């Protein structure tokens, strides 16, 4: 049977559980299309901060 060699301190125990309390990622709404996307990322339609920055298949 396995026996721990050293006791884990409350601080280290809290660090081990830190990922349990992560919040949902921050999202933003594109002002021109109204799409929801991750903040500081280009929206699926290719817009960033109200301007078209990436050419998509629907543009052709």
mmCIF file of the N, C-alpha and C atoms, coordinates in Angstrom:
data_MODEL
# 
_entry.id   MODEL 
# 
loop_
_atom_site.group_PDB 
_atom_site.id 
_atom_site.type_symbol 
_atom_site.label_atom_id 
_atom_site.label_alt_id 
_atom_site.label_comp_id 
_atom_site.label_asym_id 
_atom_site.label_entity_id 
_atom_site.label_seq_id 
_atom_site.pdbx_PDB_ins_code 
_atom_site.Cartn_x 
_atom_site.Cartn_y 
_atom_site.Cartn_z 
_atom_site.occupancy 
_atom_site.B_iso_or_equiv 
_atom_site.pdbx_formal_charge 
_atom_site.auth_seq_id 
_atom_site.auth_comp_id 
_atom_site.auth_asym_id 
_atom_site.auth_atom_id 
_atom_site.pdbx_PDB_model_num 
ATOM 1   N N  . UNK A 1 1  ? 0.836   -1.193 0.000   1.00 0.00 ? 1  UNK A N  1 
ATOM 2   C CA . UNK A 1 1  ? 0.000   0.000  0.000   1.00 0.00 ? 1  UNK A CA 1 
ATOM 3   C C  . UNK A 1 1  ? 0.875   1.249  0.000   1.00 0.00 ? 1  UNK A C  1 
ATOM 4   N N  . UNK A 1 2  ? 0.498   2.259  -0.783  1.00 0.00 ? 2  UNK A N  1 
ATOM 5   C CA . UNK A 1 2  ? 1.281   3.480  -0.885  1.00 0.00 ? 2  UNK A CA 1 
ATOM 6   C C  . UNK A 1 2  ? 1.052   4.372  0.326   1.00 0.00 ? 2  UNK A C  1 
ATOM 7   N N  . UNK A 1 3  ? 2.150   4.936  0.828   1.00 0.00 ? 3  UNK A N  1 
ATOM 8   C CA . UNK A 1 3  ? 2.093   5.851  1.958   1.00 0.00 ? 3  UNK A CA 1 
ATOM 9   C C  . UNK A 1 3  ? 2.843   7.117  1.563   1.00 0.00 ? 3  UNK A C  1 
ATOM 10  N N  . UNK A 1 4  ? 2.218   8.276  1.813   1.00 0.00 ? 4  UNK A N  1 
ATOM 11  C CA . UNK A 1 4  ? 2.868   9.524  1.448   1.00 0.00 ? 4  UNK A CA 1 
ATOM 12  C C  . UNK A 1 4  ? 4.112   9.752  2.290   1.00 0.00 ? 4  UNK A C  1 
ATOM 13  N N  . UNK A 1 5  ? 5.129   10.352 1.672   1.00 0.00 ? 5  UNK A N  1 
ATOM 14  C CA . UNK A 1 5  ? 6.376   10.587 2.376   1.00 0.00 ? 5  UNK A CA 1 
ATOM 15  C C  . UNK A 1 5  ? 6.320   11.886 3.175   1.00 0.00 ? 5  UNK A C  1 
ATOM 16  N N  . UNK A 1 6  ? 5.690   12.919 2.608   1.00 0.00 ? 6  UNK A N  1 
ATOM 17  C CA . UNK A 1 6  ? 5.582   14.218 3.289   1.00 0.00 ? 6  UNK A CA 1 
ATOM 18  C C  . UNK A 1 6  ? 4.133   14.692 3.216   1.00 0.00 ? 6  UNK A C  1 
ATOM 19  N N  . UNK A 1 7  ? 3.733   15.448 4.252   1.00 0.00 ? 7  UNK A N  1 
ATOM 20  C CA . UNK A 1 7  ? 2.389   16.008 4.279   1.00 0.00 ? 7  UNK A CA 1 
ATOM 21  C C  . UNK A 1 7  ? 2.302   17.180 3.307   1.00 0.00 ? 7  UNK A C  1 
ATOM 22  N N  . UNK A 1 8  ? 1.215   17.251 2.543   1.00 0.00 ? 8  UNK A N  1 
ATOM 23  C CA . UNK A 1 8  ? 0.995   18.371 1.614   1.00 0.00 ? 8  UNK A CA 1 
ATOM 24  C C  . UNK A 1 8  ? 0.396   19.531 2.404   1.00 0.00 ? 8  UNK A C  1 
ATOM 25  N N  . UNK A 1 9  ? 1.037   20.702 2.323   1.00 0.00 ? 9  UNK A N  1 
ATOM 26  C CA . UNK A 1 9  ? 0.595   21.864 3.089   1.00 0.00 ? 9  UNK A CA 1 
ATOM 27  C C  . UNK A 1 9  ? -0.735  22.383 2.536   1.00 0.00 ? 9  UNK A C  1 
ATOM 28  N N  . UNK A 1 10 ? -1.495  23.139 3.342   1.00 0.00 ? 10 UNK A N  1 
ATOM 29  C CA . UNK A 1 10 ? -2.761  23.700 2.857   1.00 0.00 ? 10 UNK A CA 1 
ATOM 30  C C  . UNK A 1 10 ? -2.593  24.565 1.610   1.00 0.00 ? 10 UNK A C  1 
ATOM 31  N N  . UNK A 1 11 ? -1.454  25.284 1.519   1.00 0.00 ? 11 UNK A N  1 
ATOM 32  C CA . UNK A 1 11 ? -1.206  26.121 0.351   1.00 0.00 ? 11 UNK A CA 1 
ATOM 33  C C  . UNK A 1 11 ? -1.074  25.262 -0.906  1.00 0.00 ? 11 UNK A C  1 
ATOM 34  N N  . UNK A 1 12 ? -0.262  24.212 -0.829  1.00 0.00 ? 12 UNK A N  1 
ATOM 35  C CA . UNK A 1 12 ? -0.072  23.336 -1.989  1.00 0.00 ? 12 UNK A CA 1 
ATOM 36  C C  . UNK A 1 12 ? -1.358  22.580 -2.313  1.00 0.00 ? 12 UNK A C  1 
ATOM 37  N N  . UNK A 1 13 ? -2.125  22.222 -1.299  1.00 0.00 ? 13 UNK A N  1 
ATOM 38  C CA . UNK A 1 13 ? -3.401  21.546 -1.526  1.00 0.00 ? 13 UNK A CA 1 
ATOM 39  C C  . UNK A 1 13 ? -4.355  22.468 -2.283  1.00 0.00 ? 13 UNK A C  1 
ATOM 40  N N  . UNK A 1 14 ? -4.349  23.771 -1.946  1.00 0.00 ? 14 UNK A N  1 
ATOM 41  C CA . UNK A 1 14 ? -5.179  24.738 -2.641  1.00 0.00 ? 14 UNK A CA 1 
ATOM 42  C C  . UNK A 1 14 ? -4.752  24.919 -4.083  1.00 0.00 ? 14 UNK A C  1 
ATOM 43  N N  . UNK A 1 15 ? -3.432  24.883 -4.341  1.00 0.00 ? 15 UNK A N  1 
ATOM 44  C CA . UNK A 1 15 ? -2.926  24.998 -5.708  1.00 0.00 ? 15 UNK A CA 1 
ATOM 45  C C  . UNK A 1 15 ? -3.364  23.798 -6.545  1.00 0.00 ? 15 UNK A C  1 
ATOM 46  N N  . UNK A 1 16 ? -3.416  22.644 -5.923  1.00 0.00 ? 16 UNK A N  1 
ATOM 47  C CA . UNK A 1 16 ? -3.825  21.422 -6.620  1.00 0.00 ? 16 UNK A CA 1 
ATOM 48  C C  . UNK A 1 16 ? -5.283  21.526 -7.076  1.00 0.00 ? 16 UNK A C  1 
ATOM 49  N N  . UNK A 1 17 ? -6.095  22.205 -6.295  1.00 0.00 ? 17 UNK A N  1 
ATOM 50  C CA . UNK A 1 17 ? -7.518  22.314 -6.594  1.00 0.00 ? 17 UNK A CA 1 
ATOM 51  C C  . UNK A 1 17 ? -7.873  23.582 -7.363  1.00 0.00 ? 17 UNK A C  1 
ATOM 52  N N  . UNK A 1 18 ? -6.877  24.373 -7.756  1.00 0.00 ? 18 UNK A N  1 
ATOM 53  C CA . UNK A 1 18 ? -7.130  25.679 -8.350  1.00 0.00 ? 18 UNK A CA 1 
ATOM 54  C C  . UNK A 1 18 ? -7.951  25.589 -9.634  1.00 0.00 ? 18 UNK A C  1 
ATOM 55  N N  . UNK A 1 19 ? -7.773  24.543 -10.436 1.00 0.00 ? 19 UNK A N  1 
ATOM 56  C CA . UNK A 1 19 ? -8.465  24.455 -11.717 1.00 0.00 ? 19 UNK A CA 1 
ATOM 57  C C  . UNK A 1 19 ? -9.957  24.183 -11.565 1.00 0.00 ? 19 UNK A C  1 
ATOM 58  N N  . UNK A 1 20 ? -10.403 23.776 -10.388 1.00 0.00 ? 20 UNK A N  1 
ATOM 59  C CA . UNK A 1 20 ? -11.818 23.479 -10.170 1.00 0.00 ? 20 UNK A CA 1 
ATOM 60  C C  . UNK A 1 20 ? -12.676 24.737 -10.197 1.00 0.00 ? 20 UNK A C  1 
ATOM 61  N N  . UNK A 1 21 ? -12.088 25.894 -9.986  1.00 0.00 ? 21 UNK A N  1 
ATOM 62  C CA . UNK A 1 21 ? -12.865 27.110 -9.827  1.00 0.00 ? 21 UNK A CA 1 
ATOM 63  C C  . UNK A 1 21 ? -12.666 28.100 -10.969 1.00 0.00 ? 21 UNK A C  1 
ATOM 64  N N  . UNK A 1 22 ? -12.186 27.634 -12.118 1.00 0.00 ? 22 UNK A N  1 
ATOM 65  C CA . UNK A 1 22 ? -12.000 28.522 -13.252 1.00 0.00 ? 22 UNK A CA 1 
ATOM 66  C C  . UNK A 1 22 ? -13.351 28.975 -13.792 1.00 0.00 ? 22 UNK A C  1 
ATOM 67  N N  . UNK A 1 23 ? -13.417 30.237 -14.160 1.00 0.00 ? 23 UNK A N  1 
ATOM 68  C CA . UNK A 1 23 ? -14.655 30.790 -14.710 1.00 0.00 ? 23 UNK A CA 1 
ATOM 69  C C  . UNK A 1 23 ? -14.713 30.543 -16.214 1.00 0.00 ? 23 UNK A C  1 
ATOM 70  N N  . UNK A 1 24 ? -15.866 30.775 -16.802 1.00 0.00 ? 24 UNK A N  1 
ATOM 71  C CA . UNK A 1 24 ? -16.027 30.630 -18.245 1.00 0.00 ? 24 UNK A CA 1 
ATOM 72  C C  . UNK A 1 24 ? -15.175 31.690 -18.957 1.00 0.00 ? 24 UNK A C  1 
ATOM 73  N N  . UNK A 1 25 ? -14.696 31.403 -20.159 1.00 0.00 ? 25 UNK A N  1 
ATOM 74  C CA . UNK A 1 25 ? -13.869 32.391 -20.862 1.00 0.00 ? 25 UNK A CA 1 
ATOM 75  C C  . UNK A 1 25 ? -14.667 33.653 -21.197 1.00 0.00 ? 25 UNK A C  1 
ATOM 76  N N  . UNK A 1 26 ? -13.986 34.776 -21.180 1.00 0.00 ? 26 UNK A N  1 
ATOM 77  C CA . UNK A 1 26 ? -14.630 36.057 -21.464 1.00 0.00 ? 26 UNK A CA 1 
ATOM 78  C C  . UNK A 1 26 ? -15.014 36.130 -22.935 1.00 0.00 ? 26 UNK A C  1 
ATOM 79  N N  . UNK A 1 27 ? -16.220 36.557 -23.215 1.00 0.00 ? 27 UNK A N  1 
ATOM 80  C CA . UNK A 1 27 ? -16.685 36.681 -24.593 1.00 0.00 ? 27 UNK A CA 1 
ATOM 81  C C  . UNK A 1 27 ? -17.033 38.134 -24.899 1.00 0.00 ? 27 UNK A C  1 
ATOM 82  N N  . UNK A 1 28 ? -17.052 38.437 -26.189 1.00 0.00 ? 28 UNK A N  1 
ATOM 83  C CA . UNK A 1 28 ? -17.388 39.788 -26.638 1.00 0.00 ? 28 UNK A CA 1 
ATOM 84  C C  . UNK A 1 28 ? -18.419 39.679 -27.752 1.00 0.00 ? 28 UNK A C  1 
ATOM 85  N N  . UNK A 1 29 ? -19.143 40.752 -27.989 1.00 0.00 ? 29 UNK A N  1 
ATOM 86  C CA . UNK A 1 29 ? -20.129 40.796 -29.069 1.00 0.00 ? 29 UNK A CA 1 
ATOM 87  C C  . UNK A 1 29 ? -19.595 41.727 -30.149 1.00 0.00 ? 29 UNK A C  1 
ATOM 88  N N  . UNK A 1 30 ? -19.518 41.205 -31.365 1.00 0.00 ? 30 UNK A N  1 
ATOM 89  C CA . UNK A 1 30 ? -19.034 41.995 -32.500 1.00 0.00 ? 30 UNK A CA 1 
ATOM 90  C C  . UNK A 1 30 ? -20.055 43.086 -32.816 1.00 0.00 ? 30 UNK A C  1 
ATOM 91  N N  . UNK A 1 31 ? -19.634 44.361 -32.851 1.00 0.00 ? 31 UNK A N  1 
ATOM 92  C CA . UNK A 1 31 ? -20.604 45.445 -33.049 1.00 0.00 ? 31 UNK A CA 1 
ATOM 93  C C  . UNK A 1 31 ? -21.290 45.439 -34.420 1.00 0.00 ? 31 UNK A C  1 
ATOM 94  N N  . UNK A 1 32 ? -20.618 44.979 -35.463 1.00 0.00 ? 32 UNK A N  1 
ATOM 95  C CA . UNK A 1 32 ? -21.221 45.027 -36.800 1.00 0.00 ? 32 UNK A CA 1 
ATOM 96  C C  . UNK A 1 32 ? -22.149 43.853 -37.072 1.00 0.00 ? 32 UNK A C  1 
ATOM 97  N N  . UNK A 1 33 ? -21.746 42.642 -36.639 1.00 0.00 ? 33 UNK A N  1 
ATOM 98  C CA . UNK A 1 33 ? -22.539 41.454 -36.962 1.00 0.00 ? 33 UNK A CA 1 
ATOM 99  C C  . UNK A 1 33 ? -23.343 40.929 -35.778 1.00 0.00 ? 33 UNK A C  1 
ATOM 100 N N  . UNK A 1 34 ? -22.982 41.337 -34.566 1.00 0.00 ? 34 UNK A N  1 
ATOM 101 C CA . UNK A 1 34 ? -23.680 40.848 -33.384 1.00 0.00 ? 34 UNK A CA 1 
ATOM 102 C C  . UNK A 1 34 ? -23.248 39.459 -32.956 1.00 0.00 ? 34 UNK A C  1 
ATOM 103 N N  . UNK A 1 35 ? -22.172 38.950 -33.547 1.00 0.00 ? 35 UNK A N  1 
ATOM 104 C CA . UNK A 1 35 ? -21.681 37.616 -33.204 1.00 0.00 ? 35 UNK A CA 1 
ATOM 105 C C  . UNK A 1 35 ? -20.966 37.616 -31.862 1.00 0.00 ? 35 UNK A C  1 
ATOM 106 N N  . UNK A 1 36 ? -21.061 36.498 -31.160 1.00 0.00 ? 36 UNK A N  1 
ATOM 107 C CA . UNK A 1 36 ? -20.346 36.321 -29.901 1.00 0.00 ? 36 UNK A CA 1 
ATOM 108 C C  . UNK A 1 36 ? -19.052 35.577 -30.210 1.00 0.00 ? 36 UNK A C  1 
ATOM 109 N N  . UNK A 1 37 ? -17.935 36.094 -29.703 1.00 0.00 ? 37 UNK A N  1 
ATOM 110 C CA . UNK A 1 37 ? -16.639 35.456 -29.922 1.00 0.00 ? 37 UNK A CA 1 
ATOM 111 C C  . UNK A 1 37 ? -15.746 35.701 -28.717 1.00 0.00 ? 37 UNK A C  1 
ATOM 112 N N  . UNK A 1 38 ? -14.615 35.005 -28.650 1.00 0.00 ? 38 UNK A N  1 
ATOM 113 C CA . UNK A 1 38 ? -13.658 35.225 -27.582 1.00 0.00 ? 38 UNK A CA 1 
ATOM 114 C C  . UNK A 1 38 ? -13.065 36.623 -27.699 1.00 0.00 ? 38 UNK A C  1 
ATOM 115 N N  . UNK A 1 39 ? -12.830 37.257 -26.554 1.00 0.00 ? 39 UNK A N  1 
ATOM 116 C CA . UNK A 1 39 ? -12.244 38.594 -26.568 1.00 0.00 ? 39 UNK A CA 1 
ATOM 117 C C  . UNK A 1 39 ? -10.855 38.544 -27.191 1.00 0.00 ? 39 UNK A C  1 
ATOM 118 N N  . UNK A 1 40 ? -10.488 39.573 -27.935 1.00 0.00 ? 40 UNK A N  1 
ATOM 119 C CA . UNK A 1 40 ? -9.193  39.711 -28.595 1.00 0.00 ? 40 UNK A CA 1 
ATOM 120 C C  . UNK A 1 40 ? -8.966  38.650 -29.669 1.00 0.00 ? 40 UNK A C  1 
ATOM 121 N N  . UNK A 1 41 ? -10.036 38.069 -30.195 1.00 0.00 ? 41 UNK A N  1 
ATOM 122 C CA . UNK A 1 41 ? -9.947  37.112 -31.288 1.00 0.00 ? 41 UNK A CA 1 
ATOM 123 C C  . UNK A 1 41 ? -10.857 37.569 -32.426 1.00 0.00 ? 41 UNK A C  1 
ATOM 124 N N  . UNK A 1 42 ? -10.527 37.135 -33.628 1.00 0.00 ? 42 UNK A N  1 
ATOM 125 C CA . UNK A 1 42 ? -11.340 37.459 -34.794 1.00 0.00 ? 42 UNK A CA 1 
ATOM 126 C C  . UNK A 1 42 ? -12.616 36.621 -34.731 1.00 0.00 ? 42 UNK A C  1 
ATOM 127 N N  . UNK A 1 43 ? -13.756 37.210 -35.103 1.00 0.00 ? 43 UNK A N  1 
ATOM 128 C CA . UNK A 1 43 ? -15.019 36.485 -35.098 1.00 0.00 ? 43 UNK A CA 1 
ATOM 129 C C  . UNK A 1 43 ? -15.048 35.493 -36.262 1.00 0.00 ? 43 UNK A C  1 
ATOM 130 N N  . UNK A 1 44 ? -15.927 34.506 -36.236 1.00 0.00 ? 44 UNK A N  1 
ATOM 131 C CA . UNK A 1 44 ? -16.001 33.518 -37.324 1.00 0.00 ? 44 UNK A CA 1 
ATOM 132 C C  . UNK A 1 44 ? -16.251 34.129 -38.702 1.00 0.00 ? 44 UNK A C  1 
ATOM 133 N N  . UNK A 1 45 ? -16.891 35.292 -38.777 1.00 0.00 ? 45 UNK A N  1 
ATOM 134 C CA . UNK A 1 45 ? -17.129 35.949 -40.060 1.00 0.00 ? 45 UNK A CA 1 
ATOM 135 C C  . UNK A 1 45 ? -15.943 36.782 -40.528 1.00 0.00 ? 45 UNK A C  1 
ATOM 136 N N  . UNK A 1 46 ? -14.866 36.847 -39.736 1.00 0.00 ? 46 UNK A N  1 
ATOM 137 C CA . UNK A 1 46 ? -13.674 37.570 -40.139 1.00 0.00 ? 46 UNK A CA 1 
ATOM 138 C C  . UNK A 1 46 ? -13.612 39.009 -39.681 1.00 0.00 ? 46 UNK A C  1 
ATOM 139 N N  . UNK A 1 47 ? -14.463 39.404 -38.731 1.00 0.00 ? 47 UNK A N  1 
ATOM 140 C CA . UNK A 1 47 ? -14.469 40.786 -38.245 1.00 0.00 ? 47 UNK A CA 1 
ATOM 141 C C  . UNK A 1 47 ? -13.690 40.890 -36.934 1.00 0.00 ? 47 UNK A C  1 
ATOM 142 N N  . UNK A 1 48 ? -13.018 42.018 -36.753 1.00 0.00 ? 48 UNK A N  1 
ATOM 143 C CA . UNK A 1 48 ? -12.343 42.322 -35.499 1.00 0.00 ? 48 UNK A CA 1 
ATOM 144 C C  . UNK A 1 48 ? -12.538 43.802 -35.217 1.00 0.00 ? 48 UNK A C  1 
ATOM 145 N N  . UNK A 1 49 ? -13.142 44.109 -34.102 1.00 0.00 ? 49 UNK A N  1 
ATOM 146 C CA . UNK A 1 49 ? -13.435 45.482 -33.674 1.00 0.00 ? 49 UNK A CA 1 
ATOM 147 C C  . UNK A 1 49 ? -14.159 46.283 -34.749 1.00 0.00 ? 49 UNK A C  1 
ATOM 148 N N  . UNK A 1 50 ? -15.122 45.659 -35.396 1.00 0.00 ? 50 UNK A N  1 
ATOM 149 C CA . UNK A 1 50 ? -15.970 46.351 -36.351 1.00 0.00 ? 50 UNK A CA 1 
ATOM 150 C C  . UNK A 1 50 ? -15.435 46.437 -37.762 1.00 0.00 ? 50 UNK A C  1 
ATOM 151 N N  . UNK A 1 51 ? -14.247 45.900 -38.022 1.00 0.00 ? 51 UNK A N  1 
ATOM 152 C CA . UNK A 1 51 ? -13.664 45.961 -39.365 1.00 0.00 ? 51 UNK A CA 1 
ATOM 153 C C  . UNK A 1 51 ? -13.425 44.561 -39.902 1.00 0.00 ? 51 UNK A C  1 
ATOM 154 N N  . UNK A 1 52 ? -13.593 44.392 -41.209 1.00 0.00 ? 52 UNK A N  1 
ATOM 155 C CA . UNK A 1 52 ? -13.336 43.114 -41.867 1.00 0.00 ? 52 UNK A CA 1 
ATOM 156 C C  . UNK A 1 52 ? -11.824 42.949 -42.010 1.00 0.00 ? 52 UNK A C  1 
ATOM 157 N N  . UNK A 1 53 ? -11.256 41.918 -41.361 1.00 0.00 ? 53 UNK A N  1 
ATOM 158 C CA . UNK A 1 53 ? -9.804  41.743 -41.392 1.00 0.00 ? 53 UNK A CA 1 
ATOM 159 C C  . UNK A 1 53 ? -9.376  40.433 -42.049 1.00 0.00 ? 53 UNK A C  1 
ATOM 160 N N  . UNK A 1 54 ? -10.294 39.461 -42.169 1.00 0.00 ? 54 UNK A N  1 
ATOM 161 C CA . UNK A 1 54 ? -9.966  38.169 -42.761 1.00 0.00 ? 54 UNK A CA 1 
ATOM 162 C C  . UNK A 1 54 ? -10.990 37.846 -43.833 1.00 0.00 ? 54 UNK A C  1 
ATOM 163 N N  . UNK A 1 55 ? -10.501 37.415 -44.985 1.00 0.00 ? 55 UNK A N  1 
ATOM 164 C CA . UNK A 1 55 ? -11.393 37.038 -46.079 1.00 0.00 ? 55 UNK A CA 1 
ATOM 165 C C  . UNK A 1 55 ? -11.910 35.617 -45.809 1.00 0.00 ? 55 UNK A C  1 
ATOM 166 N N  . UNK A 1 56 ? -13.231 35.436 -45.823 1.00 0.00 ? 56 UNK A N  1 
ATOM 167 C CA . UNK A 1 56 ? -13.822 34.132 -45.558 1.00 0.00 ? 56 UNK A CA 1 
ATOM 168 C C  . UNK A 1 56 ? -14.414 33.549 -46.845 1.00 0.00 ? 56 UNK A C  1 
ATOM 169 N N  . UNK A 1 57 ? -14.845 32.301 -46.780 1.00 0.00 ? 57 UNK A N  1 
ATOM 170 C CA . UNK A 1 57 ? -15.406 31.624 -47.944 1.00 0.00 ? 57 UNK A CA 1 
ATOM 171 C C  . UNK A 1 57 ? -16.681 32.310 -48.433 1.00 0.00 ? 57 UNK A C  1 
ATOM 172 N N  . UNK A 1 58 ? -17.454 32.876 -47.538 1.00 0.00 ? 58 UNK A N  1 
ATOM 173 C CA . UNK A 1 58 ? -18.700 33.538 -47.920 1.00 0.00 ? 58 UNK A CA 1 
ATOM 174 C C  . UNK A 1 58 ? -18.475 34.832 -48.690 1.00 0.00 ? 58 UNK A C  1 
ATOM 175 N N  . UNK A 1 59 ? -17.257 35.390 -48.627 1.00 0.00 ? 59 UNK A N  1 
ATOM 176 C CA . UNK A 1 59 ? -16.944 36.637 -49.338 1.00 0.00 ? 59 UNK A CA 1 
ATOM 177 C C  . UNK A 1 59 ? -16.676 36.412 -50.825 1.00 0.00 ? 59 UNK A C  1 
ATOM 178 N N  . UNK A 1 60 ? -16.347 35.213 -51.218 1.00 0.00 ? 60 UNK A N  1 
ATOM 179 C CA . UNK A 1 60 ? -15.968 34.933 -52.612 1.00 0.00 ? 60 UNK A CA 1 
ATOM 180 C C  . UNK A 1 60 ? -17.127 34.910 -53.552 1.00 0.00 ? 60 UNK A C  1 
# 
